[in-house]
Amino acid sequence: MDRYLLSNVPHIVDLQRMTAQTIETRVDEAIQRMQFALSDSYDNVSVFSIYWKSDNTGGAEDSSLFIQTLSKLQNVQTCQRGLSDKDRVFSLGPEVVHRAASQSGSRKLFILHYAGHAIAGSTPDSLIITPKIGQELGGGPEINMSVIKDELKVTGSESSGLDVLFVMDSCCAAIAGRGGKAKGARVELVAATARKGVSNSRKDGRTFTQHWSEAFTKLLDIGKPFTCDDIIKDITPDSELEQFPSTFVLREGWDLPITFRLHPGPIESILPAAVTSRTVVTAFHVKENPNSPPLKQLIDYLNKAPVPITVLAVLPTSSTLLLLRVPAFLQELLVLPRVALMLTDS
């Protein structure tokens, strides 16, 4: 391991010391969560599709089609929710989040689908869903979908093994993609957009949900794993998509694709090089001194960990300062107080 002089280490303010055993336990927990999160095989898929009951342009039919399409997967639970004109975000939001958070299993995918109409909210990052085409903001029933999406991203960050997929069949859907990224989870937004808006009405032709469902079924029947990027690629060449000049997949969590497969596979214990190559340097303040048995045991554990962890330095201070190089994915999941020291690779 490298030698560091204490003068190379930033000043430490209000640093919380931990035992070597606590650090080992928390690192082990983070590694297990990382292994779950990096598996692209789900043992539980929950689908929640919503539409407005008062929408007479095909929202209910698109919602039913989406539920029918995703039901072809194994280990899937579905729920179709017709919104009344009295529904608001404070009633729908907790219901959606509860369904996502209450899923059982070690590897879970929650899919939120909306078929209907939407308008831009009062802020640049708010998407408001409405039951009518061309409804003015504040001019009728409305729900801020961006609030629900942000709450689901928080749920994904806080729940082990939970990924979230949003399939938005509405106008202005790109607005919903503005916001912070989730940590420790894959979060994707799939939608279509157009400069003059998307009608999302079956009266004007086939909707995005119809095209998405057709592509999903086609790829599922092939029998190989596929992603939302593959679905979009299958949709894009369609000559009927004049009202959808732009379709997109936006990742709002880890830069890894959500993957669909007909038969779930086992969780792989070997992590791909792509997720361990980007590293950061971080530091912890350990209660024990550098020559103590607990600290030696911790270093031995770190050297043998199933993810690449490099012990850069063990520095004697009033106790011990431990400098580590760890994968950036792992660093996001560590629930430990750290020294204010982080160096990223160029």
Residue pairs with C-beta under 8 A, 6 or more apart in sequence:
1 311
1 312
1 313
1 314
2 312
2 313
3 313
4 312
4 313
4 315
4 323
6 315
6 317
9 283
9 315
9 321
9 339
9 341
10 339
10 340
10 341
12 285
12 317
12 321
12 339
12 340
13 340
15 285
15 337
15 339
16 285
16 337
17 285
17 286
17 287
17 319
18 284
18 285
18 286
18 287
18 336
18 337
19 286
19 287
19 288
19 294
20 286
20 287
20 288
20 292
20 294
20 295
20 297
20 298
21 294
21 298
22 336
23 284
23 286
23 298
23 322
23 336
24 297
24 298
24 301
26 334
26 335
26 336
27 301
27 302
27 305
27 309
27 330
27 334
27 336
28 301
29 335
30 330
30 333
30 334
30 335
31 305
31 306
31 307
31 330
33 160
33 161
33 184
33 333
34 184
34 271
34 307
34 327
34 329
34 330
34 333
35 267
35 268
35 269
35 271
35 306
36 106
36 107
36 160
36 161
36 267
37 160
37 161
37 163
37 184
37 185
37 186
37 254
37 329
37 333
38 256
38 268
38 271
38 272
38 275
38 329
39 107
39 161
39 267
39 268
40 225
40 256
40 257
40 258
40 259
40 261
41 107
41 259
41 261
41 264
41 265
41 266
41 267
42 75
42 105
42 107
42 108
42 109
42 163
42 264
43 75
43 105
43 106
43 107
43 108
43 264
44 75
44 77
44 103
44 104
44 105
44 107
44 108
44 109
45 70
45 73
45 75
45 76
45 77
45 108
45 109
45 111
46 76
46 77
46 78
46 79
46 99
46 100
46 103
46 108
46 109
46 110
46 111
47 66
47 67
47 70
47 71
47 76
47 77
47 78
47 79
47 111
47 113
48 78
48 79
48 81
48 96
48 99
48 100
48 110
48 111
48 112
48 113
49 63
49 66
49 67
49 78
49 79
49 80
49 81
49 112
49 113
49 114
49 115
50 63
50 80
50 81
50 82
50 83
50 92
50 112
50 113
50 114
50 115
50 116
51 59
51 60
51 62
51 63
51 80
51 81
51 82
51 83
51 114
51 115
51 116
52 59
52 82
52 83
52 85
52 116
52 117
52 129
52 130
52 131
52 141
53 60
53 82
53 83
53 84
53 85
53 131
54 84
54 85
54 131
54 132
54 141
55 116
55 117
55 131
55 132
57 116
57 117
57 133
57 199
57 200
57 201
57 202
57 203
58 115
58 201
58 202
58 203
58 207
59 115
59 116
59 117
59 200
60 82
60 115
61 202
62 115
62 169
62 202
62 207
62 209
62 210
63 80
63 82
63 113
63 115
63 209
64 80
65 209
65 210
65 213
66 113
66 115
66 167
66 209
66 212
66 213
67 78
67 80
68 213
69 213
69 216
69 217
70 76
70 78
70 111
70 216
71 78
72 217
72 220
72 262
73 220
73 260
73 262
74 262
74 263
74 264
75 105
75 264
79 99
81 92
81 95
83 92
83 131
83 141
83 143
85 131
85 140
85 141
86 141
87 141
87 143
88 143
89 143
89 144
89 147
89 148
92 143
92 148
93 147
93 148
93 151
96 112
96 148
96 151
96 152
97 148
97 151
97 152
97 155
99 110
100 110
100 152
100 155
100 156
100 159
100 162
100 164
101 155
101 159
101 162
103 110
103 162
105 161
106 160
106 161
106 267
107 161
107 264
107 267
108 159
108 161
108 162
108 163
109 162
109 163
109 164
109 165
109 258
110 152
110 156
110 162
110 163
110 164
110 165
111 164
111 165
111 166
111 167
112 148
112 149
112 152
112 164
112 165
112 166
112 167
113 166
113 167
113 168
113 169
113 209
114 129
114 145
114 166
114 167
114 168
114 169
114 170
115 169
115 170
115 200
115 207
115 209
116 129
116 130
116 131
116 169
116 170
116 200
117 129
117 130
117 131
117 132
117 133
117 135
117 170
117 171
117 200
118 127
118 128
118 129
118 130
118 145
118 168
118 170
118 171
118 172
118 173
119 128
119 130
119 135
119 136
119 137
119 142
119 171
119 172
120 126
120 127
120 128
120 137
120 172
120 175
121 127
121 128
121 137
121 144
121 146
121 175
122 137
124 175
124 178
125 146
125 175
125 178
125 179
126 144
126 146
126 147
126 175
127 144
127 145
127 146
127 149
127 168
127 170
127 172
127 173
127 175
127 176
128 137
128 142
128 143
128 144
128 145
129 142
129 143
129 145
129 170
130 140
130 141
130 142
131 140
131 141
132 140
133 199
133 201
135 142
145 168
145 176
146 175
146 176
146 178
146 179
149 166
149 176
149 179
149 189
150 179
150 180
152 164
152 166
152 187
153 164
153 179
153 180
153 181
153 182
153 185
153 187
153 252
153 253
154 182
155 162
155 164
156 162
156 163
156 164
156 182
156 184
156 185
156 187
156 253
157 182
157 183
157 184
157 185
157 253
159 185
160 184
162 185
163 185
163 186
163 187
163 253
163 258
164 182
164 185
164 186
164 187
164 188
164 253
165 187
165 188
165 190
165 228
165 258
166 176
166 187
166 188
166 189
166 190
166 191
167 190
167 191
167 209
167 212
168 176
168 189
168 190
168 191
169 191
169 192
169 200
169 207
169 208
169 209
169 212
170 191
170 198
170 200
171 197
171 198
171 199
171 200
172 193
172 197
173 189
173 191
173 192
173 193
173 198
174 191
174 193
174 248
176 189
176 191
177 189
177 191
177 250
177 252
179 252
180 252
181 187
181 252
181 253
182 252
182 253
182 254
183 253
183 332
183 333
184 253
184 254
184 332
184 333
185 253
185 254
186 251
186 253
186 254
186 256
186 257
186 258
187 251
187 252
187 253
188 228
188 249
188 250
188 251
188 252
188 253
188 257
188 258
189 249
189 250
189 252
190 212
190 228
190 231
190 232
190 247
190 248
190 249
190 250
191 208
191 247
191 248
192 198
192 208
192 241
192 244
192 246
192 247
192 248
193 244
193 246
193 247
193 248
194 243
194 244
194 245
194 246
195 245
198 208
198 243
198 244
199 243
200 207
200 208
201 207
202 210
204 243
205 240
205 243
206 240
208 244
208 247
211 235
211 238
211 240
211 241
211 244
212 231
212 235
215 231
215 232
215 234
215 235
216 231
216 260
218 234
219 226
219 230
219 231
219 234
219 260
220 226
220 260
220 262
223 262
224 261
225 259
225 260
225 261
226 259
226 260
226 261
227 249
227 257
227 258
227 259
227 260
228 249
228 257
228 258
229 249
229 257
232 247
232 248
232 249
235 241
235 244
235 247
236 247
241 247
249 257
251 257
254 329
256 275
269 306
270 306
271 306
271 307
275 327
275 329
276 307
276 308
276 327
276 329
277 327
278 327
278 328
278 329
278 345
279 308
279 325
279 326
279 327
279 328
279 345
280 325
280 326
280 328
280 331
280 342
280 343
280 344
280 345
281 312
281 323
281 324
281 325
281 341
281 342
281 343
282 323
282 324
282 326
282 331
282 334
282 338
282 339
282 341
282 342
283 321
283 322
283 323
283 324
283 338
283 339
283 341
284 321
284 322
284 324
284 336
284 337
284 338
284 339
285 317
285 319
285 320
285 321
285 322
285 337
285 339
286 295
286 298
286 319
286 320
286 321
286 322
287 319
287 320
288 294
288 295
288 319
288 320
289 295
289 316
289 319
289 320
290 314
290 315
290 316
290 320
295 314
295 320
295 322
298 322
299 311
299 314
302 309
302 311
302 324
303 309
303 311
307 326
307 327
307 330
308 326
308 327
309 324
309 325
309 326
309 330
310 324
310 325
310 326
311 322
311 323
311 324
312 323
312 324
312 325
313 321
313 322
313 323
314 320
314 321
314 322
314 323
315 321
315 322
315 323
321 339
323 341
326 334
328 344
